[in-house]
């Protein structure tokens, strides 16, 4: 790889927040990029096992990956913020499906608030724990399947999941989520916004996601996909620090997003910040 841009060099300085050296970040990036290329070039048939194989290799090879060292997505404060956003949708008689449950910390935190939690993931290595509450059921997926009875789920939830799917699989997984939901069921989908990305480890080295974020989405992208699947209503959730501010029609945020996305990249970076995260966090609630 040649010289990196000044912008990428500045992003590398953020590595100090991770307490990982630039060398370790580059190693992590090269592993993800290789695995991502394998997934992008794969066939539908091979991906039934390839997602699991790739993530097992990632966590086996990159021993200081944040998901294994508890630095980011799995820390207590982050779990608390995620639960705070999800809680208004939960009720004692509900079944919650968490798609991309990781080490199940959120599933465990949500368990007292629902009848049952189904914790779905592709990587058994980070789901392996022996302290799951009795009403939390771990479940393995091939990356797109939702192996639960049709119409058995009240609330589906995913955070930082859609971007890891092969683009050809995203629509299929959404169809499977739709089938798993009961009539009137809701799906809260949270994913990094492409306009402020990249958001995977390639952010330290590139201006476009080339790691295991196989595609990053905008609110408009999700609105189109959700409508194609058959969801009757799609709303954008405006939130800050895990606190919901409002729900608005996703088409409204999509229109504002179009103006923001038309700005040159440098101006988008300048205009970015807390307000843009509230508007463009790519959090949508789709109702069946």
C-alpha positions as CSV (number, residue, x, y, z in Angstrom):
1,X,0.0,0.0,0.0
2,X,1.3,3.5,-0.9
3,X,1.4,6.7,1.1
4,X,-1.8,7.4,3.0
5,X,-3.6,10.7,2.8
6,X,-3.3,13.4,5.4
7,X,-6.9,12.8,6.4
8,X,-6.2,9.1,6.9
9,X,-3.1,10.0,8.9
10,X,-5.2,12.2,11.2
11,X,-7.6,9.2,11.7
12,X,-4.7,7.0,12.7
13,X,-4.1,9.4,15.6
14,X,-7.4,8.3,16.9
15,X,-5.8,4.9,17.4
16,X,-4.5,6.2,20.7
17,X,-8.1,6.0,22.0
18,X,-8.0,2.3,21.3
19,X,-4.6,2.0,22.9
20,X,-3.4,0.0,19.9
21,X,-0.3,0.9,17.8
22,X,-0.5,1.9,14.2
23,X,1.1,-1.4,13.4
24,X,-1.5,-3.4,15.2
25,X,-4.3,-1.3,13.5
26,X,-2.7,-1.9,10.1
27,X,-2.5,-5.7,10.8
28,X,-6.2,-5.7,11.8
29,X,-7.1,-3.8,8.7
30,X,-5.1,-6.1,6.4
31,X,-6.8,-9.1,7.9
32,X,-10.3,-7.6,7.6
33,X,-9.6,-6.4,4.0
34,X,-8.5,-9.9,3.0
35,X,-11.6,-11.5,4.6
36,X,-13.9,-8.8,3.1
37,X,-12.5,-9.5,-0.4
38,X,-13.2,-13.2,0.1
39,X,-16.8,-12.5,1.1
40,X,-17.4,-10.0,-1.7
41,X,-16.1,-12.5,-4.3
42,X,-18.0,-15.4,-2.8
43,X,-21.0,-17.3,-4.1
44,X,-24.4,-17.4,-2.3
45,X,-23.9,-21.1,-1.6
46,X,-20.4,-20.6,-0.1
47,X,-21.6,-17.8,2.2
48,X,-23.8,-20.2,4.1
49,X,-20.7,-21.1,6.1
50,X,-18.2,-18.4,5.0
51,X,-19.6,-15.6,7.3
52,X,-19.0,-17.9,10.3
53,X,-15.6,-19.0,9.0
54,X,-14.4,-15.4,8.3
55,X,-15.4,-14.1,11.7
56,X,-13.9,-17.0,13.5
57,X,-10.7,-16.4,11.6
58,X,-10.9,-12.7,12.4
59,X,-11.3,-13.2,16.2
60,X,-8.7,-16.0,16.2
61,X,-6.1,-13.9,14.3
62,X,-6.7,-10.4,15.7
63,X,-6.4,-11.1,19.4
64,X,-6.7,-7.4,20.3
65,X,-9.9,-6.9,18.4
66,X,-12.2,-4.5,20.3
67,X,-15.0,-7.1,20.6
68,X,-12.6,-9.4,22.3
69,X,-11.0,-6.9,24.6
70,X,-14.2,-5.2,25.8
71,X,-13.1,-1.7,24.7
72,X,-16.1,-0.5,22.7
73,X,-19.3,-2.2,21.7
74,X,-19.4,-4.5,24.7
75,X,-18.6,-2.0,27.5
76,X,-21.3,-1.4,30.1
77,X,-22.0,2.2,29.2
78,X,-22.6,1.3,25.5
79,X,-24.9,-1.6,26.5
80,X,-26.8,0.8,28.7
81,X,-27.3,3.3,25.9
82,X,-28.5,0.6,23.5
83,X,-31.0,-0.8,26.1
84,X,-32.3,2.8,26.8
85,X,-33.2,3.2,23.1
86,X,-34.8,-0.3,22.9
87,X,-36.7,-0.3,26.2
88,X,-39.8,1.7,25.0
89,X,-40.5,-1.1,22.5
90,X,-40.3,-3.9,25.1
91,X,-43.1,-5.5,27.2
92,X,-43.3,-8.4,29.6
93,X,-45.1,-10.8,27.2
94,X,-42.9,-10.0,24.2
95,X,-40.3,-12.1,22.3
96,X,-37.3,-10.1,21.4
97,X,-34.9,-11.2,18.6
98,X,-31.5,-9.6,18.7
99,X,-29.8,-10.1,15.3
100,X,-26.0,-10.0,15.7
101,X,-26.0,-10.5,19.4
102,X,-22.2,-10.8,19.8
103,X,-21.4,-11.7,23.3
104,X,-25.1,-11.4,24.3
105,X,-24.6,-8.6,26.8
106,X,-27.6,-6.6,25.4
107,X,-29.7,-9.8,25.3
108,X,-28.9,-10.4,28.9
109,X,-29.7,-6.8,29.8
110,X,-33.0,-6.9,28.0
111,X,-34.0,-10.3,29.4
112,X,-35.8,-9.0,32.6
113,X,-38.1,-6.8,30.4
114,X,-39.5,-9.5,28.1
115,X,-40.8,-13.0,28.1
116,X,-38.0,-14.4,25.8
117,X,-34.9,-13.2,24.0
118,X,-33.5,-15.0,21.0
119,X,-29.8,-14.0,20.6
120,X,-28.8,-14.7,17.0
121,X,-25.2,-14.5,15.7
122,X,-22.9,-16.2,13.2
123,X,-19.8,-16.5,15.4
124,X,-20.0,-19.0,18.2
125,X,-16.6,-17.8,19.6
126,X,-18.1,-14.6,20.9
127,X,-21.4,-16.1,22.0
128,X,-19.8,-18.8,24.2
129,X,-20.8,-18.0,27.8
130,X,-22.4,-20.0,30.6
131,X,-24.2,-17.2,32.4
132,X,-27.2,-16.7,30.1
133,X,-30.6,-16.2,31.9
134,X,-33.1,-19.0,31.4
135,X,-35.1,-16.9,29.0
136,X,-32.2,-16.1,26.7
137,X,-31.8,-18.6,23.8
138,X,-28.6,-18.4,21.8
139,X,-29.2,-19.2,18.1
140,X,-26.6,-19.6,15.2
141,X,-27.3,-18.2,11.7
142,X,-25.5,-18.6,8.4
143,X,-25.6,-14.9,8.0
144,X,-29.0,-14.4,6.4
145,X,-31.2,-17.0,7.9
146,X,-33.5,-16.3,10.8
147,X,-34.1,-19.8,12.1
148,X,-37.3,-19.1,14.2
149,X,-40.9,-20.0,13.6
150,X,-42.7,-17.6,11.2
151,X,-44.7,-15.0,13.0
152,X,-43.1,-15.7,16.4
153,X,-41.2,-12.5,17.2
154,X,-42.7,-9.2,18.5
155,X,-39.6,-7.0,18.3
156,X,-36.5,-7.5,16.2
157,X,-33.4,-5.5,16.8
158,X,-30.0,-5.2,15.2
159,X,-27.2,-2.7,15.8
160,X,-24.0,-2.6,13.6
161,X,-25.2,-5.7,11.6
162,X,-26.5,-4.7,8.2
163,X,-23.2,-3.3,7.1
164,X,-21.5,-6.7,7.6
165,X,-23.8,-8.5,5.1
166,X,-22.9,-9.1,1.5
167,X,-25.0,-6.6,-0.5
168,X,-26.7,-9.5,-2.3
169,X,-27.8,-11.0,1.1
170,X,-29.2,-7.8,2.7
171,X,-32.6,-8.0,1.0
172,X,-32.9,-11.8,1.8
173,X,-32.2,-11.2,5.5
174,X,-34.8,-8.5,5.6
175,X,-37.3,-10.8,4.1
176,X,-36.5,-13.4,6.8
177,X,-36.8,-10.8,9.5
178,X,-40.2,-9.7,8.1
179,X,-41.4,-13.4,8.1
180,X,-40.2,-13.9,11.7
181,X,-42.3,-10.9,13.0
182,X,-45.8,-11.2,14.1
183,X,-48.4,-8.9,12.4
184,X,-47.8,-5.5,14.0
185,X,-44.2,-6.5,15.0
186,X,-41.5,-3.9,14.7
187,X,-37.8,-4.0,13.6
188,X,-35.4,-1.5,15.0
189,X,-32.4,-1.4,12.7
190,X,-29.3,0.6,13.5
191,X,-26.3,0.8,11.1
192,X,-23.5,3.3,10.5
193,X,-24.3,6.0,7.9
194,X,-22.3,5.8,4.8
195,X,-22.2,9.6,4.5
196,X,-20.1,9.9,7.6
197,X,-18.0,6.8,7.0
198,X,-16.2,4.6,6.7
199,X,-16.9,3.2,10.1
200,X,-14.9,-0.1,10.1
201,X,-11.2,-0.4,10.8
202,X,-10.5,1.0,7.2
203,X,-11.4,4.4,8.5
204,X,-7.8,4.8,9.7
205,X,-6.5,4.1,6.2
206,X,-9.2,4.8,3.5
207,X,-12.0,7.1,2.6
208,X,-14.4,4.2,1.7
209,X,-15.1,1.1,3.8
210,X,-13.0,-1.8,2.5
211,X,-13.0,-3.9,5.7
212,X,-15.8,-6.1,6.9
213,X,-18.3,-3.4,6.5
214,X,-19.2,-4.8,3.1
215,X,-21.7,-2.0,2.5
216,X,-22.6,1.1,4.6
217,X,-26.1,2.5,4.2
218,X,-28.0,5.7,4.4
219,X,-31.5,6.2,5.7
220,X,-32.7,6.4,2.1
221,X,-31.1,3.0,1.3
222,X,-32.8,1.4,4.3
223,X,-36.2,3.0,3.4
224,X,-36.1,1.5,-0.1
225,X,-35.1,-1.9,1.2
226,X,-37.8,-2.0,3.9
227,X,-40.5,-0.9,1.5
228,X,-39.4,-3.6,-1.0
229,X,-39.7,-6.3,1.7
230,X,-43.3,-5.2,2.6
231,X,-43.0,-3.2,5.8
232,X,-46.1,-1.0,6.0
233,X,-44.4,1.9,7.8
234,X,-40.8,3.0,8.1
235,X,-39.8,5.8,10.6
236,X,-36.4,7.3,11.4
237,X,-35.4,7.5,15.0
238,X,-33.7,10.7,16.0
239,X,-31.6,10.0,19.1
240,X,-28.5,11.2,21.0
241,X,-26.5,9.1,23.5
242,X,-29.1,6.4,23.5
243,X,-32.0,8.7,24.2
244,X,-34.8,8.9,21.7
245,X,-35.7,12.4,20.7
246,X,-38.4,11.7,18.2
247,X,-39.6,9.4,15.5
248,X,-40.2,10.9,12.1
249,X,-41.1,9.6,8.6
250,X,-37.9,8.1,7.2
251,X,-38.7,9.9,3.9
252,X,-38.2,13.2,5.7
253,X,-34.7,12.3,7.0
254,X,-33.9,10.9,3.5
255,X,-34.7,14.2,1.9
256,X,-32.4,16.1,4.3
257,X,-29.8,13.4,3.9
258,X,-29.8,14.0,0.2
259,X,-28.8,17.6,0.6
260,X,-26.0,16.6,3.1
261,X,-24.8,13.9,0.8
262,X,-24.5,16.3,-2.1
263,X,-21.8,18.2,-0.2
264,X,-18.1,17.5,-1.0
265,X,-16.5,15.1,1.4
266,X,-14.5,17.7,3.1
267,X,-17.5,19.8,3.8
268,X,-19.5,16.8,5.1
269,X,-16.7,16.2,7.6
270,X,-16.7,19.8,8.6
271,X,-20.5,19.8,9.0
272,X,-20.5,16.5,10.8
273,X,-20.8,16.2,14.6
274,X,-23.4,15.7,17.2
275,X,-26.2,17.2,15.2
276,X,-25.5,15.2,12.0
277,X,-25.3,12.0,14.2
278,X,-28.8,12.8,15.5
279,X,-30.2,13.2,12.0
280,X,-28.1,10.7,10.1
281,X,-27.4,7.9,12.6
282,X,-29.3,5.5,10.3
283,X,-31.8,4.2,12.9
284,X,-35.1,3.1,11.5
285,X,-38.1,1.4,12.9
286,X,-40.1,-0.7,10.4
287,X,-43.6,-1.9,11.3
288,X,-45.1,-5.1,9.7
